Amino acid sequence: MKEQTLLDYWSAASTDKERLTSLAEYFRDDLGSDACDIFLASTGGSLVLSSSTTNPELIERIRLAKGVGLVGTVFQSEKPLIIEDNLSNHPENKDVPEWDDPKYSSAYIYPFRITDSFQGIVFSRKLKPSKNKPKTEQLNSKLNQFVAFQAGFNTGSNINRLDALSEVARSLTGTPYLEEVLQLLVHLTAKRFNYRVVTVRLLDQERDELILRATQATNKAYQRKRAIKLGESIAGKAIESQKPVFINDVQNEADYIGHDLAEEQGLRSMICIPLIVQNRPVGVMSCYTGEIRQFSEDEIAVLQTLAQQAAVSIEHTRLQVRNTLMQEMHHRVKNNLQQIASLLRLQIRQSHYKSMEDALEDSLSRIQAIAAVHELLSRDDLDHVSVKHIAEMLGHHQQQSFIMPGKHIQFSVRGDDVHLNTNQATQVALVLNEMIQNAVEHGFANANEGEIHITIEELENEIGVWVSNDGDPLPPDFDPIKGGQLGLQIIRSLSGALGGTFKIENRLGWTVCEVKFTRQLAE
């Protein structure tokens, strides 16, 4: 005959009271005992009889004080107690009218603390003496399964399980915004399974990186965790294998990135579930517990089903955003063409160009700056564009097209991976293009080699962008306000349009061009 699991006992239960009864019955049969009672801690600190296989009429009527009697003593010490014989004569035993029965000879009393709201005692008794010591690890694993069931997913009933998943599915498909989908996913999963932290990282296939996009953790340092390479992370292993990856204790796992934060947040066991659409990974969901424990097969199965639903919702949301952007793209192109026309009018008024070729090259670089944003629209998350990606593209373009022969200039892009809405991103692309071009043209008019550093930094909602070069310094009488260069005029104008500030100065042997502005809300 097939051995019954906790899930089998659970299937017949429909209320919390029946579920606790099924838990007591399961432990009675699993431990081979004749009776099993479960006491749960109340808010006042006492222990309340919450389930009994022999005295159901006494449920919620028997209350035991912490530290008093066998049950109270074990609850206070948090150490299991085995009584092999003469149960009624044990020195810590206290008679409780109606409940105590002298016919029981042996007992196993097990304290548990799965969560702050689910802690208490399993009190298993036998009529005959017993020397068999139950394995506490197995009991703890069963109790963890119970908590997962109680959370609402693994109810044992296929109907109830589908109801829970349908609720999540409705929530995920009820919003057209990617950020809301991801936040709903992490909050619902953390709440349903009572996880300490849940995170979602999305895959950037161009860079082979997993970027943190959502977490319900309130710790600011955790929210700003850096992007991680596929090959250096446990999450990357889940992506590559397209299977869940389990870590028993992240605080003691050599391959885990971020031990300090794990200790600070109290994270212990972790499971990484890949988000897969048509055999194509789009990201990974990582779930952390506050205690070391196993993830049951049923729990993993439901997490995988949830991850599949989430992956579909993510792709659906991306398609909706793409469709919306396509409908509005003609408006964006029109605005950008008008911006190009304005820039060309400014150039017409300038007289410093030596040739028509110089003027056309200036125009070309500005058009390419706008084109860089549109190119990233097809590769990034559609509603947000990476400033770092823009800087890398513009730096590469300058190196390939505009650096004169005989000049050796090294570019580097550093700092935070800041994402902006497309309107701000287009303006920042033009500003960055002028800053980089200014550094190349004027910083290395005489110097033949050196470096240009592009730095992006985010402090709260303020974004800072710096382009620094170690070439020719600014003239002593340089005045950026009165400077008639078209590039500086464009930088000043667009900095104002961004609601930000602009300055350029010599600092410690470097010429530093700086723009700071406030991030706008997503479009």
C-alpha positions as CSV (number, residue, x, y, z in Angstrom):
1,M,0.0,0.0,0.0
2,K,1.3,3.4,-0.9
3,E,2.6,5.5,2.0
4,Q,0.4,8.5,2.6
5,T,2.0,11.9,2.5
6,L,1.0,15.1,4.3
7,L,-0.6,16.2,1.0
8,D,-2.9,13.2,1.2
9,Y,-4.0,14.1,4.7
10,W,-4.4,17.7,3.6
11,S,-6.6,16.9,0.7
12,A,-9.7,16.2,2.8
13,A,-9.4,19.4,4.8
14,S,-11.3,22.5,4.0
15,T,-10.9,24.8,7.1
16,D,-8.0,25.9,9.2
17,K,-9.3,23.7,12.1
18,E,-9.5,20.6,9.8
19,R,-6.0,21.4,8.4
20,L,-4.5,21.4,11.9
21,T,-6.3,18.2,12.7
22,S,-4.9,16.6,9.5
23,L,-1.4,17.7,10.6
24,A,-1.8,16.0,14.0
25,E,-3.2,12.9,12.4
26,Y,-0.2,12.8,10.0
27,F,2.3,13.1,12.8
28,R,0.5,10.5,14.9
29,D,0.7,8.0,12.0
30,D,4.2,9.0,10.8
31,L,5.7,8.7,14.3
32,G,3.8,5.5,15.0
33,S,2.2,7.0,18.1
34,D,-1.3,6.5,19.6
35,A,-2.1,10.2,20.2
36,C,-0.8,13.5,18.9
37,D,-1.7,17.0,20.1
38,I,-0.5,20.3,18.7
39,F,-0.2,23.4,20.9
40,L,0.2,26.8,19.2
41,A,1.6,29.9,21.0
42,S,-0.9,32.7,21.5
43,T,-0.2,36.4,21.4
44,G,-0.2,36.4,25.2
45,G,2.6,33.9,25.4
46,S,0.5,30.9,26.6
47,L,0.1,27.6,24.7
48,V,-3.3,26.7,23.4
49,L,-4.4,23.2,22.4
50,S,-5.1,23.7,18.7
51,S,-5.4,20.1,17.4
52,S,-5.9,16.7,19.1
53,T,-6.4,13.2,17.7
54,T,-8.0,12.0,20.9
55,N,-9.7,15.0,22.6
56,P,-11.1,17.3,19.9
57,E,-13.7,18.6,22.3
58,L,-10.9,20.2,24.4
59,I,-9.5,22.2,21.5
60,E,-9.0,25.9,22.5
61,R,-10.2,25.0,26.0
62,I,-6.8,23.8,27.3
63,R,-4.2,26.5,27.9
64,L,-0.7,25.9,29.3
65,A,1.7,28.5,30.7
66,K,5.2,28.8,29.2
67,G,7.7,27.0,31.4
68,V,5.1,25.0,33.3
69,G,4.6,21.2,32.7
70,L,6.2,19.1,30.0
71,V,4.8,21.1,27.2
72,G,5.6,24.5,28.7
73,T,9.1,23.4,29.7
74,V,9.9,22.2,26.2
75,F,8.5,25.4,24.7
76,Q,10.6,27.5,26.9
77,S,13.9,25.5,26.4
78,E,13.2,25.1,22.6
79,K,14.8,21.6,22.9
80,P,13.0,18.3,22.0
81,L,12.2,16.0,25.0
82,I,12.0,12.2,24.7
83,I,10.4,10.2,27.5
84,E,10.9,6.5,27.0
85,D,8.8,5.2,29.9
86,N,6.9,6.3,33.0
87,L,5.5,9.4,31.4
88,S,3.1,10.3,34.3
89,N,6.0,10.1,36.8
90,H,8.3,12.5,35.0
91,P,9.4,15.4,37.4
92,E,8.3,18.1,35.0
93,N,4.8,16.6,34.4
94,K,1.8,18.5,35.7
95,D,-1.6,17.0,35.7
96,V,-4.2,18.8,33.6
97,P,-7.8,17.8,34.4
98,E,-9.7,16.2,31.5
99,W,-6.7,16.2,29.2
100,D,-4.0,14.1,31.0
101,D,-4.3,10.3,30.8
102,P,-2.1,8.0,32.9
103,K,-2.4,5.2,30.4
104,Y,0.3,6.7,28.1
105,S,3.8,5.5,28.8
106,S,6.1,7.3,26.5
107,A,6.2,10.6,24.6
108,Y,8.1,12.7,22.1
109,I,7.7,16.5,22.6
110,Y,9.0,18.6,19.8
111,P,9.2,22.5,19.8
112,F,8.9,24.3,16.5
113,R,9.2,27.9,15.3
114,I,8.7,28.2,11.6
115,T,7.5,31.8,11.6
116,D,6.8,34.3,14.4
117,S,3.1,33.6,13.9
118,F,3.4,29.8,13.7
119,Q,5.3,28.3,16.6
120,G,4.4,25.8,19.3
121,I,4.7,22.2,20.3
122,V,4.0,18.7,18.8
123,F,3.1,16.4,21.6
124,S,3.2,12.7,20.5
125,R,2.3,9.9,23.0
126,K,2.4,6.1,23.0
127,L,0.7,3.5,25.2
128,K,3.9,1.4,25.3
129,P,7.5,2.3,26.2
130,S,9.5,3.6,23.2
131,K,13.2,4.0,22.5
132,N,12.9,5.1,18.9
133,K,14.1,8.7,18.5
134,P,12.3,10.6,15.6
135,K,14.4,12.6,13.3
136,T,13.8,16.3,14.0
137,E,15.0,17.3,10.5
138,Q,12.2,15.3,9.0
139,L,9.6,16.8,11.4
140,N,10.8,20.3,10.6
141,S,10.6,19.6,6.9
142,K,7.0,18.4,7.3
143,L,6.1,21.5,9.3
144,N,7.6,23.7,6.6
145,Q,5.4,22.0,4.1
146,F,2.5,22.7,6.4
147,V,3.4,26.4,6.4
148,A,3.6,26.4,2.6
149,F,0.2,24.7,2.4
150,Q,-1.3,27.2,4.9
151,A,0.1,30.1,2.8
152,G,-2.5,29.3,0.2
153,F,-0.7,27.6,-2.7
154,N,-0.1,23.9,-1.8
155,T,-3.5,23.2,-0.4
156,G,-3.4,19.7,-1.7
157,S,-6.6,20.2,-3.6
158,N,-6.1,20.7,-7.3
159,I,-9.2,23.0,-7.3
160,N,-7.8,25.2,-4.5
161,R,-4.3,25.2,-6.1
162,L,-5.7,26.4,-9.4
163,D,-7.8,29.0,-7.6
164,A,-4.7,30.4,-6.0
165,L,-2.7,30.4,-9.2
166,S,-5.7,32.0,-11.0
167,E,-5.7,34.8,-8.5
168,V,-2.0,35.4,-9.2
169,A,-2.6,35.2,-12.9
170,R,-5.4,37.7,-12.8
171,S,-3.2,40.1,-10.8
172,L,-0.3,39.8,-13.2
173,T,-2.3,40.3,-16.3
174,G,-4.4,43.1,-14.9
175,T,-1.7,45.8,-15.5
176,P,-0.1,46.9,-18.8
177,Y,3.1,48.1,-17.0
178,L,6.2,45.9,-16.6
179,E,7.3,47.4,-13.3
180,E,3.8,46.7,-11.8
181,V,3.8,43.1,-13.1
182,L,7.2,42.5,-11.5
183,Q,6.3,44.2,-8.2
184,L,3.0,42.2,-8.0
185,L,5.0,39.0,-8.6
186,V,7.5,39.5,-5.8
187,H,4.9,40.8,-3.3
188,L,2.4,38.0,-4.0
189,T,5.0,35.3,-3.9
190,A,6.6,36.5,-0.7
191,K,3.2,36.8,1.0
192,R,1.8,33.5,-0.2
193,F,4.9,31.5,0.8
194,N,5.9,33.6,3.8
195,Y,9.4,34.2,2.2
196,R,11.8,36.7,3.7
197,V,12.8,38.2,0.3
198,V,11.8,37.6,-3.3
199,T,13.6,39.1,-6.2
200,V,13.2,39.1,-10.0
201,R,16.2,39.7,-12.3
202,L,15.6,40.1,-16.0
203,L,18.1,38.9,-18.6
204,D,20.0,41.4,-20.7
205,Q,21.0,39.1,-23.6
206,E,23.3,41.7,-25.2
207,R,25.5,41.9,-22.1
208,D,24.8,38.4,-20.6
209,E,23.8,40.0,-17.4
210,L,20.9,39.6,-14.9
211,I,19.6,43.0,-13.9
212,L,17.6,43.4,-10.6
213,R,14.2,44.8,-11.6
214,A,12.0,44.0,-8.6
215,T,12.1,43.0,-4.9
216,Q,9.8,43.5,-1.9
217,A,12.8,44.0,0.4
218,T,12.8,47.5,1.9
219,N,16.6,47.6,2.4
220,K,17.9,50.3,0.1
221,A,21.3,48.6,-0.4
222,Y,19.5,45.4,-1.4
223,Q,17.3,47.3,-3.9
224,R,20.5,48.6,-5.6
225,K,22.3,45.3,-6.0
226,R,24.4,45.4,-9.1
227,A,23.8,43.5,-12.3
228,I,25.5,40.1,-12.2
229,K,27.1,38.1,-15.0
230,L,25.5,34.8,-16.0
231,G,28.7,32.8,-15.4
232,E,29.4,34.2,-11.9
233,S,26.0,33.7,-10.2
234,I,23.8,31.0,-8.8
235,A,20.9,32.6,-10.7
236,G,22.9,32.2,-13.9
237,K,23.1,28.5,-13.3
238,A,19.3,28.4,-13.1
239,I,19.2,30.2,-16.4
240,E,21.7,28.0,-18.1
241,S,20.1,24.7,-16.9
242,Q,16.6,26.0,-17.2
243,K,15.9,24.2,-13.9
244,P,15.4,25.4,-10.3
245,V,18.6,25.7,-8.3
246,F,18.5,25.2,-4.5
247,I,21.0,26.6,-1.9
248,N,20.8,25.3,1.6
249,D,22.4,28.3,3.3
250,V,23.4,31.4,1.3
251,Q,25.4,32.8,4.2
252,N,27.8,29.9,3.9
253,E,27.7,29.3,0.1
254,A,31.0,30.2,-1.5
255,D,29.4,31.0,-4.9
256,Y,26.7,33.3,-3.5
257,I,27.3,37.0,-4.2
258,G,26.5,39.3,-1.3
259,H,27.1,37.5,2.0
260,D,27.0,40.8,4.0
261,L,23.6,41.7,2.8
262,A,22.4,38.1,3.3
263,E,23.5,38.3,7.0
264,E,22.0,41.7,7.4
265,Q,18.6,40.6,6.0
266,G,18.6,37.3,7.8
267,L,18.5,35.2,4.5
268,R,19.3,31.5,4.7
269,S,17.9,29.0,2.2
270,M,17.3,30.1,-1.4
271,I,15.7,28.7,-4.5
272,C,16.2,30.2,-8.0
273,I,13.4,29.6,-10.5
274,P,14.1,30.4,-14.2
275,L,11.5,32.4,-16.1
276,I,11.1,30.6,-19.4
277,V,9.0,31.4,-22.5
278,Q,9.1,28.9,-25.4
279,N,12.4,27.5,-24.2
280,R,13.8,31.0,-24.1
281,P,14.9,32.4,-20.7
282,V,13.8,35.9,-19.8
283,G,14.9,36.1,-16.2
284,V,15.0,34.4,-12.8
285,M,13.0,34.6,-9.6
286,S,14.9,34.0,-6.4
287,C,13.1,33.2,-3.1
288,Y,14.8,33.4,0.3
289,T,13.7,32.0,3.6
290,G,14.5,33.3,7.0
291,E,15.6,29.8,8.2
292,I,17.5,26.9,6.8
293,R,15.0,24.5,5.3
294,Q,14.1,22.3,2.3
295,F,11.7,23.3,-0.4
296,S,9.1,20.6,-0.8
297,E,8.4,19.1,-4.2
298,D,4.9,20.5,-4.2
299,E,6.2,23.9,-3.3
300,I,8.7,23.8,-6.1
301,A,6.1,22.7,-8.6
302,V,3.8,25.6,-7.8
303,L,6.7,28.0,-7.9
304,Q,7.6,26.7,-11.4
305,T,4.0,27.1,-12.5
306,L,3.9,30.6,-11.1
307,A,7.2,31.4,-12.9
308,Q,5.9,30.2,-16.2
309,Q,2.8,32.5,-15.8
310,A,5.0,35.4,-14.8
311,A,7.3,34.9,-17.8
312,V,4.3,34.9,-20.1
313,S,3.0,38.1,-18.4
314,I,6.4,39.8,-18.8
315,E,6.5,39.0,-22.5
316,H,2.8,40.1,-22.9
317,T,3.5,43.3,-21.2
318,R,6.6,44.0,-23.3
319,L,4.5,43.4,-26.5
320,Q,1.9,45.8,-25.2
321,V,4.5,48.4,-24.6
322,R,6.1,47.8,-28.0
323,N,2.7,48.2,-29.6
324,T,2.0,51.4,-27.8
325,L,5.4,52.7,-28.7
326,M,4.9,51.8,-32.4
327,Q,1.7,53.7,-32.4
328,E,3.4,56.8,-31.0
329,M,6.7,56.3,-32.8
330,H,5.7,58.7,-35.6
331,H,5.1,61.4,-33.0
332,R,8.6,60.8,-31.5
333,V,10.2,60.8,-34.9
334,K,8.4,64.0,-35.8
335,N,9.7,65.7,-32.6
336,N,13.2,64.4,-33.2
337,L,13.2,65.7,-36.8
338,Q,12.1,69.1,-35.5
339,Q,14.9,68.9,-33.0
340,I,17.4,68.1,-35.8
341,A,16.0,71.0,-37.9
342,S,16.5,73.4,-34.9
343,L,20.1,72.2,-34.5
344,L,20.8,72.7,-38.2
345,R,19.4,76.3,-38.0
346,L,21.8,76.9,-35.1
347,Q,24.6,75.6,-37.2
348,I,23.7,77.9,-40.1
349,R,24.1,80.9,-37.8
350,Q,27.7,79.7,-36.9
351,S,30.6,81.0,-38.9
352,H,33.4,79.0,-37.3
353,Y,33.3,76.0,-39.7
354,K,36.3,75.8,-42.0
355,S,34.4,73.7,-44.6
356,M,31.1,72.2,-45.5
357,E,32.5,68.8,-44.5
358,D,33.1,69.9,-40.9
359,A,29.5,71.3,-40.7
360,L,28.1,68.0,-42.0
361,E,30.2,65.9,-39.6
362,D,28.8,67.9,-36.7
363,S,25.2,67.4,-38.0
364,L,25.9,63.7,-38.5
365,S,27.1,63.1,-35.0
366,R,24.0,64.8,-33.5
367,I,21.7,62.8,-35.7
368,Q,23.5,59.6,-34.6
369,A,23.0,60.5,-31.0
370,I,19.3,60.6,-31.5
371,A,19.5,57.4,-33.5
372,A,21.3,55.7,-30.6
373,V,18.2,56.1,-28.4
374,H,16.0,54.6,-31.1
375,E,18.3,51.7,-31.6
376,L,18.2,51.0,-27.8
377,L,14.4,51.0,-27.9
378,S,14.5,47.7,-29.7
379,R,17.0,46.2,-27.3
380,D,16.3,47.5,-23.8
381,D,13.0,47.4,-21.9
382,L,11.2,49.7,-24.3
383,D,9.9,52.0,-21.6
384,H,13.4,52.8,-20.2
385,V,16.7,53.3,-21.9
386,S,20.1,52.8,-20.3
387,V,22.3,55.9,-20.1
388,K,25.3,53.7,-19.8
389,H,24.4,52.0,-23.1
390,I,24.0,55.3,-24.8
391,A,27.4,56.5,-23.5
392,E,29.1,53.3,-24.7
393,M,27.5,53.6,-28.2
394,L,28.5,57.3,-28.5
395,G,32.0,56.7,-27.3
396,H,32.4,53.8,-29.8
397,H,31.0,56.0,-32.6
398,Q,33.4,58.8,-31.8
399,Q,36.4,56.5,-31.8
400,Q,35.4,54.9,-35.2
401,S,34.4,58.1,-37.0
402,F,35.7,61.4,-35.6
403,I,39.1,60.9,-34.0
404,M,41.8,62.3,-36.3
405,P,44.7,60.0,-37.5
406,G,47.6,60.1,-35.1
407,K,45.4,60.6,-32.1
408,H,45.2,57.8,-29.5
409,I,42.3,58.4,-27.1
410,Q,41.0,55.7,-24.7
411,F,37.4,55.8,-23.7
412,S,35.9,54.3,-20.5
413,V,32.3,54.3,-19.2
414,R,31.8,53.8,-15.5
415,G,29.2,54.3,-12.7
416,D,25.6,53.4,-12.2
417,D,23.4,51.7,-14.8
418,V,20.7,54.5,-14.9
419,H,17.6,54.0,-17.0
420,L,15.5,57.0,-18.2
421,N,12.3,57.3,-20.1
422,T,12.7,57.9,-23.9
423,N,12.1,61.6,-23.8
424,Q,14.8,62.3,-21.2
425,A,17.1,59.7,-22.8
426,T,17.0,61.5,-26.2
427,Q,17.9,64.8,-24.5
428,V,20.7,63.2,-22.5
429,A,22.0,61.4,-25.6
430,L,22.4,64.8,-27.3
431,V,24.0,66.3,-24.2
432,L,26.4,63.4,-24.0
433,N,27.3,63.6,-27.6
434,E,28.2,67.3,-27.3
435,M,30.2,66.7,-24.2
436,I,32.2,63.8,-25.8
437,Q,32.7,65.7,-29.0
438,N,33.8,68.8,-27.1
439,A,36.3,66.6,-25.2
440,V,37.7,65.1,-28.4
441,E,37.8,68.3,-30.4
442,H,39.1,70.8,-27.8
443,G,40.7,68.5,-25.2
444,F,42.9,66.9,-27.8
445,A,43.5,69.8,-30.3
446,N,47.2,69.7,-29.4
447,A,47.6,66.6,-27.2
448,N,47.9,63.4,-29.2
449,E,47.0,60.8,-26.6
450,G,45.1,60.5,-23.4
451,E,41.8,59.3,-21.8
452,I,38.2,60.3,-21.8
453,H,36.1,59.1,-18.8
454,I,32.3,59.1,-18.9
455,T,30.7,58.7,-15.5
456,I,27.1,58.3,-14.6
457,E,25.9,58.5,-11.0
458,E,22.5,58.3,-9.3
459,L,21.9,59.9,-5.9
460,E,18.2,59.5,-4.8
461,N,16.4,61.0,-7.9
462,E,19.3,63.2,-9.1
463,I,21.3,62.0,-12.0
464,G,24.9,63.2,-12.6
465,V,26.8,62.8,-15.9
466,W,30.5,63.7,-16.2
467,V,32.8,63.7,-19.2
468,S,36.4,64.2,-18.2
469,N,39.6,64.3,-20.3
470,D,43.3,64.6,-19.4
471,G,44.2,66.4,-22.7
472,D,44.6,70.2,-23.2
473,P,43.3,72.2,-20.2
474,L,40.8,75.0,-20.5
475,P,42.3,78.5,-21.2
476,P,42.8,80.6,-18.1
477,D,40.2,83.2,-19.3
478,F,37.6,80.6,-20.4
479,D,34.0,81.5,-19.7
480,P,31.4,78.8,-20.4
481,I,28.6,81.3,-20.3
482,K,30.0,83.6,-22.9
483,G,31.6,80.8,-25.0
484,G,30.2,81.0,-28.5
485,Q,30.8,77.3,-29.4
486,L,27.6,75.6,-30.7
487,G,28.3,72.5,-28.6
488,L,28.3,74.4,-25.4
489,Q,25.1,76.3,-26.4
490,I,23.4,73.0,-27.0
491,I,24.6,71.6,-23.7
492,R,23.4,74.7,-21.8
493,S,20.0,74.6,-23.6
494,L,19.3,70.9,-23.1
495,S,20.5,71.0,-19.5
496,G,17.9,73.7,-18.9
497,A,15.3,71.6,-20.7
498,L,16.1,68.7,-18.3
499,G,15.7,71.1,-15.4
500,G,19.3,70.6,-14.5
501,T,22.6,72.4,-14.2
502,F,25.8,72.5,-16.3
503,K,29.4,73.5,-15.7
504,I,32.8,72.9,-17.1
505,E,36.1,73.5,-15.3
506,N,39.7,72.2,-14.7
507,R,40.0,69.8,-11.8
508,L,43.3,68.2,-10.8
509,G,44.8,68.1,-14.3
510,W,41.5,67.1,-15.9
511,T,38.9,69.1,-17.9
512,V,35.6,68.1,-16.4
513,C,32.2,68.8,-18.0
514,E,29.3,68.1,-15.7
515,V,25.5,68.0,-16.1
516,K,23.1,67.2,-13.2
517,F,19.3,66.8,-13.5
518,T,16.3,65.2,-11.9
519,R,14.8,62.0,-13.2
520,Q,11.3,62.3,-14.6
521,L,8.6,59.7,-14.0
522,A,8.2,57.0,-16.6
523,E,6.1,57.9,-19.6
